[in-house]
Amino acid sequence: MHFEGTVFRYGRDVDTDVIIPARYLNSSDHAHLAAHAMEDLDPTFATRVQPGDIVVAEENFGCGSSREHAPVALKAAGVSCVIAKSFARIFYRNAINVGLAILECPEAVDAIADGAKVAVDTETGTITNLDTGATFTAEPFPPFIAEIIEAGGLVERTRAKLAARS
Amino acid sequence: MPRPMTVAEKILAAHAGLDEVRPGQLVECDLDLVLANDITAPIAIDVFRELGATEVFDRDRVCLVPDHYAPNKDIKSAEQTKKMRDFAREQKITHYWEQGCAGIEHALLPEQGVVVPGDLVIGADSHTCTYGALGAFSTGVGSTDAGVGLATGRAWFKVPPTIKFVIDGELTDGAAAKDIILHIIGLIGVDGALYQAMEFTGSTIASLSMEGRMCISNMAIEAGGKAGIMEVDDVARAWLEGRCEREYVEYHADVDAEYAQVIHIDAADIKPCVSWPHLPSNTHPVTESRDITIDQAVIGSCTNGRIEDMRAAAEVLRGRKVNENVRCIVIPATQAVFKQCMTEGLADVFIDANCVFSTPTCGPCLGGYMGILAAGERCVSTTNRNFVGRMGDPTSEVYLASPAVAAASAVAGHIALPSDL
């Protein structure tokens, strides 16, 4: 997949409570979650984000709760990809499961400023800073996880396996 | 001979049908239990339907608990609990507890004997790691993993390396189990155990009750940990006696098991402490936090809502009154704990001290209801997270502490030790 968008850059330990505050978890409606994405960290995020835009953050992105509503809120808000130095493990699983692209690439994070225009190729893991021309390569996914992504997510992969069994 | 393994590795190997596993290995495992709550189950149920599944993998191995926004806080929450209830009835789920029988999931499941040592458990709630205190490998996942688990009874795992924490010696100065885990998180940071299992051992852990141990395992996730495991000993066996429904398997670490890191902690270095906003790792001794005035104290949650926690808070509040500038909200974690509070006279202590004494719910811990903070307000809380906006307005502040410190602070009006009163 190829994405191009404007970068929203944040610091370390961006937790799931700021990605989508629990006060909005009385519904899992995607539009409702998107309207409140990142609200407690960046109150104007939901109004500024455009389809394809990219979130860039430091270490431990998505720490805290297991709420799948967090990657869903970002994806529904239009975010195409999150690039971070590292991800909290439940967020990492959830993002793969719901089809939000995530890339671990400390060098890219250090070299990309807020508002930069960035292109991402998720197949090769190539990240290009379109403002400077600099390119970076993210850690590739382990084959097993790449297989889940290729299948279109965990639901699709499981459905295919269940169908093969019956 | 299989390679020497940690408890986490042994449990994952056994459930993957393998003699041995290594850190980094990806395995598919059979699950003993799949758990979800009123916030995460609705999405998991959607996933279950999307898969084309018609029956859960085992109706005795699914746990559904209405606790986060239950008793229903508003119409939308009522719809979510209804969706879970309807599913539980349709699938004849054994372990569904209706409001009035339920409580906070991570206090409820061990109390009811549903989780046993050696189990492999996934729960669509990050604090599922609590059951590590019982010698189980239990970990939080999202709703999609839970939905697939409901349908298939299976999940994939990357075998985590294990960090061993050896805590020896006697706790002093009124330090409690909560102080041990806040101290550890302060030491290694909120991603100090990222992608890793934590194993807690040593004479200090051995001296703790099951309630104290569960408080520690509960917060493994606040260090990024995938599990927070303790070995089964006589204290655990006595606690399980007459409680658990199933035969269980005790897994003990091999003496020559490989650990990513071994961290030794002297219990004498652990002081009553408070995690200041906005990360659980921002720990400070209570003695350096006394200038902080508070508007609210919350005593409860899956971290500290068990009977021992209620007793610790009541001991401080007995014969005293909550400061006139403070609201003190006490929430026993389950119906059984609530009833025990009545039997032991603790409910009287709380009510006489002018506390709010509530039916079990996760409520304020995640900023749901039953104690939301206004702009700029400060709360001392026995819960597990103090992120921005966690308990209410984004400018409000949460300070994490033990039940005794939260109770003393409620009386003093500022962060305090019981000995300050």
Interface residues (C-beta under 8 A of the other chain):
Chain A: D13 D15 D17 V18 P21 A22 R23 L25 N26 S27 S28 E39 D40 L41 E59 N60 C63 G64 S65 S66 R67 E68 H69 S86 A88 R89 I90 R93 N94 N97 V98 P142 F144 I145 G153 L154 V155 T158 R159 L162
Chain B: L26 I39 T40 P42 I43 V47 E50 L51 G52 A53 H68 Y69 K73 D74 K76 S77 Q80 G123 A124 D125 S126 T128 G140 V141 G142 S143 T144 D145 G147 V148 A151 T152 W156 K158 V190 D191 L194 Y195 I221 G224 K226 L279 L366 G367 G368 I372 R385 F387 V388 G389 R390 P394
